[in-house]
Amino acid sequence: MNRKPTLWTLIATQIFYLLFILVWMFIAGMSVMMFDSPDAASKATTWLIFAAILLYPAGVLTALIAGWLMFSRRRYRAALLWNCIPLIWILPLGGFFAYANLS
């Protein structure tokens, strides 16, 4: 891939990821409701889902740093691959909303 398309792709997707932080704040605030059930605090699944939700900013930060680091080393394909890390959180959420709205 060339330098210019990679540059604009990195800028556009990372702005989207940073805007998605607002959605993440709401989801993170509401995720404590998973512990409403008395036995939920003792279930490992609940804690794993809660931890996965809270790790989104770390994924965005990793994508930002690694993407631009690879871009500066002229490894454009690697920069785009590192930039896809936040999609681990965004795509399942988008799929859930699409399923909820279409069914």
N, C-alpha and C positions, 0 to 999 in steps of 0.2 A: 504494500500500500504506500501511497505517496505521503509526503509530509503535510501538505495543506489539508486534504480530506481528514487525515487523522487528527490534526489540530482542531478542526471545527467539530469533529465528532466528540473529542474529549471535552471541549468547552460546553457543548450543548448537553451532553449526558450528565456531566457533573453539575451543571446548573439545575437540571431536573432532579438529580439525587439530593441536592441541598434543599430544594423546594419540598421534596418528599419528607424532609425532617419535620416539617409542620404536621404532616399526617402521622408520622411516627410518634410525635409527642402525644397526640390524642390516643393512639393505640397503646402506647406505653402506660398512659394514665388509666386507661380502661382495663388494662391487662391484670391489674390487681384484683379485679372482680372474679378472676379464676379461683381465688382462694376463699370465696364465699362459703362454699360447702365445708362442713367441719372436717371431713376426712381428706380434703384436697391438699392440705399442707403436707401430708405424709406420702403423697403420690409423687414418684419421680417424674412421670410424664408432665405433670403440671409445672414442675420446676424447670424441666428442659425447655418447654414451650416459652415460659417466662424469660429464661436466660436467652433464648434465641431472639425474642423480641427486643430485649435490652441491648443486644450486640449489634444492632443496625448501625449506630454511629461509628462503631469500630470498623465495620465493613466499608462504610463510606470513606473514612479516613485512610484506611489501607488502600482503597481504590484510587483516591486522590494522589497519595504519595507515590505509590508504585507506578501508576499510570504516567505521571509526569516524569518520574525517574527513567522509565523505559523510553519515553518520548525523547528525553534529552540524550539518551544513548543511541538514538536512531534505530531503536527496535520497535517499529510502529505496530507490528502485529501483536507483540507482547504487551504493548501499552493498551491496545484495545481489549485484549483478553483480561488484563488486570482491572480494567475499567468496568468489566461486567460483574464484578463481585457483588455489588448491591442488588443485582437482579435476583440473587438467591432469596431475598426478602420480598422484593416488589412483585415478581411474577406469580408466586403462590397467592399473594393477597389480591392481585388483579384477577387471577383465575377464580378465587372464591367469590369476589364481587360479581364477576360475569355469570357464574353459576347461580348465585342468589337472585340476580335480576332476570335471568332468562328462564328459570324454572318456576 
